[in-house]
Amino acid sequence: MDNAIFGGLKVLDCASFIAAPAAGTVLADFGADVIKIEPPGAGDPYRNLPNLPGYPISPHNYAWMLDGRSKKSLALDLSKPDGRAVLYRLVQDADVFITNFPPAVRKRLGIAYDDIAPLNARLIYASFTGYGENGEEANKPGFDSNAWWARSGLMDLVRADEQTPPARSVAGMGDHPCAMTLYGGIVTALYRREKTGLGSHVKSNLMANGVWASGVLAQAKLCGAQFQPRRPRTHALNAVTNHYRCRDGRWLMLSLLNEDKQWPALARCLGREDLVTDPRFATRPDRHARSQELIQIFDDIFATRDLAEWRAALDGSGVVFGVVGILDDIPQDQQMRENDVLIPFADDTMLTINSPIWIDGSDKRPPQQPPKVGEHSDEVLRQAGYAEDDIRNLRGAGVIG
């Protein structure tokens, strides 16, 4: 790891659940020394996520393995003055401090920006919230399911049609993209520090990232655009940007945005060259005007073969399409493996998901198994200069775990 970009960078991850801590995970991937600060006892509540109703049952804590990897755990009670004193000592030698406590909680715990920044002029203080730092909702708790997915309009926009109930999100669906936003903000602030020598306050939130994710249609609304009702799949306005079910029940998605060029190739792949000369579908306006008729034709054709057969027929044809993936596909996805999307833990026990950034000339740290609660408390405090008697006293007082 001699060429790790963030080798020697000290990060305090004083956050919970996913978006903010996952930004620390990416920093750790690139070599940063990330200390996870969590309450003694149960630790970060995120550790318990797989035990909640409806989540996949496994002997492994898969959620914590992904976002807690390659970090050290310091179990520290920030509600106690001595706990805050420990944190303040660590801050003096840190480069980045990450938190997602609401502003009022930060103030109560003494870890607001105004409390922390004076301790270290070079510190990057990164805060992440549900709905922003200002306004009447600043202290409102938020998860990606409500502040990112629901508030932004995404939950409503992805419905199959206007009669379908809004679609539920899946665990961490918004949090992990938001983590990349916070990571980008931290890295930008580090670059600024290289130029000015000064730290700064980096901010982001779930609501802002959700609107950014739905930005094309949100901007259309801001422009006063006239929207058309969302149609069922069978009544879509364009048959060649639609999804179709194969014989084995799997689905694929056509995305022929360059329709005039790719239409003949698609017809050949489907074994229906006659469609190219069919007067009903001769031009793009013709195909759009008769989209329902063409969708029915495609439904009948795609239902004659399994997904693997259609992939073989379409690959290399110039037709833009994609498989509607299912989770069962991922462990065997060779393209993901060859591009280091899936990588083994350092102990080679199983695969994990890589952070989605690669930089030539800089190695990433092989992912380490995540820590137990307080596993590195003594080590972190020793490195901060605490004597063994001090550590014992802090543990005896319940300040550290």
N, C-alpha and C positions, 0 to 999 in steps of 0.2 A: 504493500500500500504506500510505497514511497512517493508515487506520483498521484496520490489521491488529492483531488482539488481542495477538499475541506479537512485534510489531515491537520490536527492541532486546533481546529475550531471547537470551542466549548459551547454547548447548547444546553439550556435548562428547559426541559419540556414540562411545564407546570400547567397541564391541560388535561382534559378528559374526553373520552369517546374518540371520535375519528378525525374530523377535518384538521384541527390544529395539531394534534399529535402526529398525524400522518405526514405533515410537512416536516416534522422532525425526523421521521423515518427516512424521507428522501435525503435529508442532510446526512444522516447516518450512513446511507448507502454510498455516499460519496466521501466517506471517511471521517465525518465529524464525530466528536465524542459527545454523545447525547445522554444526559442524565434525566431519567423519568422521575419526577417528583410526584408522589401519590400518597394518599392517607395511609397511616399504619392500619393493619388489619386486612380488610378486603381489597384495599388499593383502588385503582381506577375502576369505576363501575363498569367500564367497557369490558373488563375481564369476564363479567357475568353474562354478556350478550348471548352466547350460545345456549345458555340455560333457560332463556325466555321461551314461552310457548310459540310453537310454529317454526322454530329454527332447526336446521339440520342436526341430527343427533350424531355425536362423534366422541370418541375418547380423547380427541385432541381439541385444544382451545384454538380453533382455526382463526377466529377473529383476532385474538391477541398475538398469534403467531405472525400474522400479516403486519399489523401496525405497531406491535411492541418489539419487533425484531431489532437486534443489534444495538439495544439501549441498555443502560445501567439503571437499576431501580434504587432510589433513595426514598424510604418510607418516612415522611416528615409531616408532623401535625402543625399546619400553619395557623391554627386557631390559638396556639400557645405562643406567648412572646418569645420564648427560647427557640421555638421552631422558626419564627420569622427571622430571628437573629442568625440562625444557621443559613437561611436562604440569602439574607443580605450579604453574608460573608462569601457565599458562592457567587453571587452576582458580581462582586467586585472583580472577579477574575474570568467572567464569562463574556462570550461574544454575542450570544443570542438568547433571549428569554421569550418563550412562547406560552401564551395563556388563552383560554377561551372562557374564563369566568366572566359573567356579566359585570358591567362597570360598578354597580353597587356592591357586589360581592368582593371585587378587587379592592375597593376602597375600604371595606370592613376588615379585610384580611391584611391590609397594609401592603398590597402588591400592585397598586395602581401605578400607572406610568410616572406620576409625580412622586411616588414613594421610591420607585426603583431607579429611575434615570439619574438622579443626583449621585448615586453610588458609583456610576461608571459612565463616563462621558462617551465612550466608544460602543456602548451596548446598543444592539438592535432589539427593541422591544416590539414583539409581534403579537397583536391581539386579534382574536377572531370572535365574532358574535353571531347571533341569529338574525338580528334586524338592524344592525348598525350601532354606532356609539351614541347617537343623538336621538332626540324625539321621545315620545311617550312610550314607545315600544323598545327602548334601548335595553331595558333589563328583563324583557320578556324571554323566557326560555325558548329555545328553538332547536329542532332536529332537521335534518335535510328533508325528511318526509313532509314537514309542514312549511318550513321557512324557505326551502329551495324548490321543492317539487310542487307543492300546492300553491304557495303565494305567488309564484312567478307566472302562473298560467299553464305550465307544462302538464300538470295533472289533468287539466281540462282539454288541452290541445291534442293529446295523443289518444283520445277516445276514438273508437272505430267509427262512430257517428254520433249525432247529437242525442240519440235515444239511449246510448250505452252509458252506464254509470262511469264516473271518473276512474281512471286507472291508478291502482296503488303502486307505489315505488317499491324497490327492493333495498335491502340493508346496504347502507353506505353508497348508494348510487350517486348521490350528490356530494357526499362528503369527500370522496377521493378526488374528483375534479377540483373541488374547493381547496383541497390540500395543495394541489399544484399551483393554484393562485397564490396562496399564502407563501409557499416555497419561493415562487417567482418574486413576490414582494420582498422577502427576506434577502434573496440574492441581489436584487436591485439596490436595497439599502446597504448591503455589504460593498457593492461597487461604489455607491456614493461615499461610503466611509473611506474607501481607498483614495478618493479624490479630496475629501474634506477633513478626514481624521475624526469625524464625529458620527455618533450613533444617531438613531432616529426612531420614530414610532411608526410601525407598519400596521395597517388596519385592513381587514376585509370582513365580509359577512356572507351568510348563506343566501339572504334575500337578493343581494346584489349579484351574486354569482348565478342565481336562478334566472334572473331577468336577462343576464348576459347570455346564458345558455339558450333562452328562447328569443334571442335578440332580433332575428330576422322578422318574425311576426310581431314582436313587441314594437320594433321600430315602425313597422307598417301601421300599427295602431296609432303610434305617436304622430304619424304623417296623415292620419285621418283616412286611411285606405278603406275601401269597401270590401268586406270579407264575404266569402261565399260559405254556405252551410257545409259542414263536414259530412261527406257522403260515406255510405258503407263501401266496403272493398269492391263489391260487385257493381257498384255504380260510380266508381272512380272516373275522373275526367280523362285519364290517360292510361291506357292498358299497358304501356311499356315502362311505366314507373309504378308498378304494382307488385304484389306478392302472390305466389301461387303454391298450391298444395300438390305434392308429388304422391305417387302411388303408395309409398310407405308411411304417409302421414307427415313427413317432413316438409318444410317450406323453403322456398327461395325467393329472392327479391330481385326484380329487374329494375335497372336504373339507367335507361337509355336516354340521357339528356341530349346527346347528339343523335337525335332520332333518325334524321334523314340518312345519315351515313350508316348507322347500325341496323336499321330496319331490314334490309336485305339479308344481312348476316344472321339475324335472329330467325328469320323465316327459314333459312337453310338449316340452321341447327335444329329447328323444330320439325324438319322434314316436310315443310309446307311452303315450298318455293312459289306455289300458286298464289299465296297471299300477296306477293309483291305485285303481281299483275291484276289482282282482283280489283275491279273498279270501285268497290265499296271502301277499299283501304289504300288507294293509289297515292294519296297525298297526306301530309300530316293533318291538315284540317279535316280530311275525310276520316282518318283514324280516330281523331278526337271526337268528331261528331257521332261516330258509331262505337264509342269506347265500350259500352255495355255489351254490344254484340261481340266485339273482339275479345273482351275479358272472358266471355263464355267459351269462345273457341279455345283460348289459351288454357282455361280450366280443364277442358276436355283433353287437351294434348298433354299437359303436365301430369295429369292423373294416370297416364299410361306407363310411366317409368318411375323408378326409385330416384331419390335425390342423387345418389352416387353416379347413376347413369347420366342424369342431366348435367352434373358437374363435368363429367368427361366430355359430354357433347359441347358444352358452352366454353370450357376453358380453352384459351388460345384463339378464340374466334373473333375477338375484338368486341364482343358483346359484354357490356358492363352489368354484372350481376353479383349477388352475394348470397351466401347461405344464411338462413335464419338459424343461428347456432343455438345449441342447448348445452347445458353444463356438462353433460356426458361427453361432449366432443372435446372439451378442453384438455384433459390429461393426455390424450393421444394426438393433439394437434402438432404436427411436425413443423409447420411454419412458425408457430409460436416458440417451439424449442430452438429452432435454428436461428431465430432472431432474439434469443435471450429474453423473451417475454416470460417464459417459465424457466426458472433456474433452481438448482438444488440448494438447500441449506448447507452450511459449511460442514455439518456432521453427516451430510448425505443421507439423511433419514427420509426426506420427501422433498417434493418441489414446493416452491412458493412463487408469488407473482412479483416480478421485477418492477421497480419504478420506471415510468415510460420515458426516460431521457438517457441518451448515451452520448458521450463526448470522447472523440478520438484522443488518444494520448493520456487518458486519465482512467485508471481502473476503479471499479466499484468494489466495495468491501463484500466478500462472500457473506451472505446473510447469516447472522447468528441467531440461535434460538432465543426467544424473548425471556426476560428475567422474571423470577418470582418476586412477589412483593417484598421490597426492602433487601433484596439479595445483595446489593452493593452498598448498603448504607455505610458500613464501617470503612470500606475502601474509599468511598467518596469523601468521607469526613477526614480520613487520614491524609488524603491528598490535599485537602483544604487546610491542613495544619493542626487538626485537633489531636490532642493527646489521648492515650487509651483511657485514662481516668475520666476525661471529659466525655468520651463516647459512652462509657458505662453509665455515667450520671445522666446523660441525655436519654439513654434507653430506659433507665430506671424511672425517670420522670414521664415516660410515655411520649417524649418528643419525637423520638425516632423508633422505627420498628425493624 
